Amino acid sequence: MIAADLRAAPLLSRIDDLAVRARLDEQREPAGADFGLTRRELQVLRVLAKGHSNASIAVELFISTNTVASHVQRILTKLGVGTRTEAAALAHRHALLANTPNSPGKN
């Protein structure tokens, strides 16, 4: 890909983001599989770990705030943590936030 050859990280990030939003890359195994996280829960976790509110996550992922709240609750349960901060810390420790094609908003 020309963008990769040029090391155009912002462009690559946008391309990856659009592919995720269009759900063009559904075949890949998400990094959160060890914790039982769905692909969407992993996407929510990645944005949550940046400190975003439910409303901000909803805008970024094009879903409703109520859906984000449901995902966040399931994420906390699956990770065995009590807070968003603990979830983010665990995600960092287990490399769940790595820049992959399935991680939106990597800026």
Contact map, one row per residue, 1 for C-alpha under 8 A:
11111000000000000000000000000000000000000000000000000000000000000000000000000000000000000000000000000000000
11111100000000000000000000000000000000000000000000000000000000000000000000000000000000000000000000000000000
11111111101100000000000000000000000000000000000000000000000000000000000000000000000000000000000000000000000
11111111100100000000000000000000000000000000000000000000000000000000000000000000000000000000000000000000000
11111111000000000000000000000000000000000000000000000000000000000000000000000000000000000000000000000000000
01111111000000000000000000000000000000000000000000000000000000000000000000000000000000000000000000000000000
00111111100000000000000000000000000000000000000000000000000000000000000000000000000000000000000000000000000
00111111111100000000000000000000000000000000000000000000000000000000000000000000000000000000000000000000000
00110011111110000000000000000000000000000000000000000000000000000000000000000000000000000000000000000000000
00000001111111000000000000000000000000000000000000000000000000000000000000000000000000000000000000000000001
00100001111111100000000000000000000000000000000000000000000000000000000000000000000000000000000000000000000
00110001111111110000000000000000000000000000000000000000000000000000000000000000000000000000000000000000000
00000000111111111000000000000000000000000000000000000000000000000000000000000000000000000000000000000001111
00000000011111111100000000000000000000000000000000000000000000000000000000000000000000000000000000000000100
00000000001111111110000000000000000000000000000000000000000000000000000000000000000000000000000000000000000
00000000000111111111000000000000000000000000000000000000000000000000000000000000000000000000000000001111000
00000000000011111111100000000000000000000000000000000000000000000000000000000000000000000000000000001111100
00000000000001111111110000000000000000000000000000000000000000000000000000000000000000000000000000000000000
00000000000000111111111110000000000000000000000000000000000000000000000000000000000000000000000000001000000
00000000000000011111111110000000000000000000000000000000000000000000000000000000000000000000000000001111000
00000000000000001111111100000000000000000000000000000000000011000000000000000000000000000000000000000001000
00000000000000000111111100000000000000000000000000000000000000000000000000000000000000000000000000000000000
00000000000000000011111111000000000000000000000000000000000000000000000000000000000000000000000000000000000
00000000000000000011111111000000000000000000000000000000000000000000000000000000000000000000000000000000000
00000000000000000011001111110000000000000000000000000000000000000000000000000000000000000000000000001100000
00000000000000000000001111110000000000000000000000000000000000000000000000000000000000000000000000000000000
00000000000000000000000011111000000000000000000000000000000000000000000000000000000000000000000000000000000
00000000000000000000000011111100000000000000000000000000000000000000000000000000000000000000000000000000000
00000000000000000000000000111110100000000000000000000000000000000000000000000000000000000000000000000000000
00000000000000000000000000011111100011100100000000000000000000000000000000000000000000000000000000000100000
00000000000000000000000000001111110000000100000000000000000000000000000000000000000000000000001100000000000
00000000000000000000000000000111111111100100000000000000000000000000000000000000000000000000000100000000000
00000000000000000000000000001111111111000000000000000000000000000000000000000000000000000000000000000000000
00000000000000000000000000000011111110000000000000000000000000000000000000000000000000000000000000000000000
00000000000000000000000000000001111110000000000000000000000000000000000000000110000000000000000000000000000
00000000000000000000000000000001111111000000000000000000000000000000000000000100000000000000000000000000000
00000000000000000000000000000101111111111100000000000000000000000000000000100100000000000000000000000000000
00000000000000000000000000000101100111111100000000000000000000000000000000000000000000000000000000000000000
00000000000000000000000000000101000011111110000000000000000000000000000000000000000000000000000000000100000
00000000000000000000000000000000000011111111000000000000000000000000000000000000000000000000000000000000000
00000000000000000000000000000000000011111111100000000000000000000000001101100000000000000000000000000000000
00000000000000000000000000000111000011111111110000000000000000000000000000000000000000000000000100000010000
00000000000000000000000000000000000000111111111000000000000000000000000000000000000000000000000000000111000
00000000000000000000000000000000000000011111111100000000100010000001001100000000000000000000000000000000000
00000000000000000000000000000000000000001111111110000000000000000000000100100000000000110010000000000000000
00000000000000000000000000000000000000000111111111000000000000000000000000000000000000010000000110000011000
00000000000000000000000000000000000000000011111111110000100000000000000000000000000000000000000000000001100
00000000000000000000000000000000000000000001111111111100100000000000000000000000000100010000000000000000000
00000000000000000000000000000000000000000000111111110000000000000000000000000000000110111010000000000000000
00000000000000000000000000000000000000000000011111110000000000000000000000000000000000000000000000000000000
00000000000000000000000000000000000000000000001111111000000000000000000000000000000000000000000000000000000
00000000000000000000000000000000000000000000001111111111100000000000000000000000000000000000000000000000000
00000000000000000000000000000000000000000000000100111111100000000000000000000000000000000000000000000000000
00000000000000000000000000000000000000000000000100011111110000001001100000000000000000000000000000000000000
00000000000000000000000000000000000000000000000000011111111000011001000000000000000000000000000000000000000
00000000000000000000000000000000000000000000000000011111111100000000000000000000000000000000000000000000000
00000000000000000000000000000000000000000001001100011111111110001001000000000000000000000000000000000000000
00000000000000000000000000000000000000000000000000000111111111111011000000000000000000000000000000000000000
00000000000000000000000000000000000000000000000000000011111111110000000000000000000000000000000000000000000
00000000000000000000000000000000000000000000000000000001111111000000000000000000000000000000000000000000100
00000000000000000000100000000000000000000001000000000000111111100000000000000000000000000000000000000001000
00000000000000000000100000000000000000000000000000000000011111110000000000000000000000000000000000000000000
00000000000000000000000000000000000000000000000000000000011011111011000000000000000000000000000000000000000
00000000000000000000000000000000000000000000000000000010011001111111000000000000000000000000000000000000000
00000000000000000000000000000000000000000000000000000110110000111111100000000000000000000000000000000000000
00000000000000000000000000000000000000000000000000000000000000011111110000000000000000000000000000000000000
00000000000000000000000000000000000000000000000000000000010000111111111000000000000000000000000000000000000
00000000000000000000000000000000000000000001000000000110110000111111111100000000000000000000000000000000000
00000000000000000000000000000000000000000000000000000100000000001111111110000000000000000000000000000000000
00000000000000000000000000000000000000000000000000000000000000000111111111000000000000000000000000000000000
00000000000000000000000000000000000000001001000000000000000000000011111111100000000000000000000000000000000
00000000000000000000000000000000000000001001100000000000000000000001111111110000000100000000000000000000000
00000000000000000000000000000000000000000000000000000000000000000000111111111000000000000000000000000000000
00000000000000000000000000000000000000001000000000000000000000000000011111111100000000000000000000000000000
00000000000000000000000000000000000010001000100000000000000000000000001111111110000000100000000000000000000
00000000000000000000000000000000000000000000000000000000000000000000000111111111111100100000000000000000000
00000000000000000000000000000000000000000000000000000000000000000000000011111111110000000000000000000000000
00000000000000000000000000000000001110000000000000000000000000000000000001111111100000000000000000000000000
00000000000000000000000000000000001000000000000000000000000000000000000000111111100000100100000000000000000
00000000000000000000000000000000000000000000000000000000000000000000000000011111110000000000000000000000000
00000000000000000000000000000000000000000000000000000000000000000000000000011111111001100000000000000000000
00000000000000000000000000000000000000000000000000000000000000000000000000011001111101100000000000000000000
00000000000000000000000000000000000000000000000000000000000000000000000000010000111111100000000000000000000
00000000000000000000000000000000000000000000000110000000000000000000000100010000011111110000000000000000000
00000000000000000000000000000000000000000000000010000000000000000000000000000000001111111000000000000000000
00000000000000000000000000000000000000000000000000000000000000000000000000000000111111111100000000000000000
00000000000000000000000000000000000000000000100010000000000000000000000000110010111111111110000000000000000
00000000000000000000000000000000000000000000110110000000000000000000000000000000000111111111000000000000000
00000000000000000000000000000000000000000000000010000000000000000000000000000000000011111111100000000000000
00000000000000000000000000000000000000000000000000000000000000000000000000000010000001111111110000000000000
00000000000000000000000000000000000000000000100010000000000000000000000000000000000000111111111110000000000
00000000000000000000000000000000000000000000000000000000000000000000000000000000000000011111111110000000000
00000000000000000000000000000000000000000000000000000000000000000000000000000000000000001111111100000000000
00000000000000000000000000000000000000000000000000000000000000000000000000000000000000000111111100000000000
00000000000000000000000000000010000000000000000000000000000000000000000000000000000000000011111111000000000
00000000000000000000000000000011000000000100010000000000000000000000000000000000000000000011111111000000000
00000000000000000000000000000000000000000000010000000000000000000000000000000000000000000011001111100010000
00000000000000000000000000000000000000000000000000000000000000000000000000000000000000000000001111110010000
00000000000000000000000000000000000000000000000000000000000000000000000000000000000000000000000011111110010
00000000000000000000000000000000000000000000000000000000000000000000000000000000000000000000000001111110000
00000000000000011011000010000000000000000000000000000000000000000000000000000000000000000000000000111111000
00000000000000011001000010000100000000100010000000000000000000000000000000000000000000000000000000111111000
00000000000000011001000000000000000000000110010000000000000000000000000000000000000000000000000011111111110
00000000000010011001100000000000000000000010011000000000000010000000000000000000000000000000000000001111110
00000000000011001000000000000000000000000000001000000000000100000000000000000000000000000000000000000011111
00000000000010000000000000000000000000000000000000000000000000000000000000000000000000000000000000100011111
00000000010010000000000000000000000000000000000000000000000000000000000000000000000000000000000000000000111
